[in-house]
Amino acid sequence: MSEIPVQDNIGKDVTVNWKFYDGFNANKTFWTDSNGLEMQERRVDFNPGFTWAHSEKDVNKISGNFYPVDSAIAMRDNAKNLQVTVLNDRAQAGAAEVRNSTIELMQHRRLLQDDNKGV
């Protein structure tokens, strides 16, 4: 893989996205394996530890929905009795249903400065 270009002085995230059509509806819910043993249910814009109070321009709207994915990420359409599972070969960050009917895995990230948020 070539180096990620940053001549514009902006950090970049390289992701792989899967988009599902034909009315696939996961109802803002997906599952990730956090330890390689069992799947954990995740809900978009939900965390029992705090209340989401962000605007459409808030960058945490997307980053707050990424979770560790050790070996799999899945989402289900219960009305159609369908499930999509993506298996990965290494630990990555993943999200689903942030943009309707999508699964997203982060492949690489290049930041040019510390954002003071533990990244």
N, C-alpha and C positions, 0 to 999 in steps of 0.2 A: 504494500500500500504506500502511495506517495504521501508526502507531507501535506498537512492541511494548510491551504493558503491563507495567510493572515496579513497580506499587504495592506488591507483596508483598516487594520488595527482593531478588528472586531473578532472576539472569540467565536468559535464554531462548535456545534454538536453535529456529529454524523450519526444518523439514525436509519434504521430499516423499518418501513411501515407496511402493514398489511391492511387493506381496506376491503370490507365485506359488503356486498350489495344484496339486492332482492329483499330489502326490508329487514335485514338482520338487526335485531334489537336486543342488546345485552342489558338494558335497563340500568345503565351506569354502574354495573357491577362486573368485576373480573377477579381472577384468582392468580396468585403467584406463589411459588414455593420459596419460603424464606430460609429454609435450612436444608433443602434437598430431600426432605422426608415427607412433608405434608403440604397441601395447598392451603393458603390463607386467603380468606375472602377480603377483597378490597372494594371500596365504594368511592366513586369520583367525588371530589370536594367534601369528603367526610373524614373526620378524625374525632374519636370520642374525647380526646384530650383538650380540644379547643374548638371554638366556633369560627367558621369561615366567614370572613367579612372582607372580601376582596372585590375590587372593581374589575371590569373587563381588561383594563390596561395593566393589572397587577401581574408581574412575571411569576409570582408564586402560584398562580392559577394552574400553570402547567407543571412546574417543577415539584410542587407539593403533591402531585399525583403519581410521581415516579417512585417505584419500589425496587428493592433488590430482587433479582431473578436468578436463582442458582441454576435451575435446569428446565423450568417450564413456566409459561404464562398462558392463561386460558380465559375465554369468555363464552357465555352460553346464551342462546335464545330459547328460553323455556317454552314459549308459545309454539315454536316450530320443532322443538325437541332436537336442537342442533348444538354442538359444541365445537369450538375451534381451539386447538392447543398448539402452541409453537414451542418446540424444544430447542434449547441453545446448548452450545458446547462449553461455555465458560460463564462465569458470573457477570451479569450486566445489569444495567438499570432498565426497567421496563414500565410501560403504562398502557392502559387500554381505555377505550370509551371516553377519553378526554375530548377527542374529536369523534363524532358518532361512528360506531362500527369499525373501529381501528385497533390494531395492536401495534405498539411501537417499542423497539429495542434500541438502546443507545449502543453504538459500536465504538465510538471514540469521541473524546471531548478535548478541545484545546482552548484554554483560557489564557489571556495575556496578562491579567492582573488578578490579584486576590480580591474576591468580593466580600471578604470578612464574614462569610456565612458557612465556613467549614468545608468549602469545596476544594 
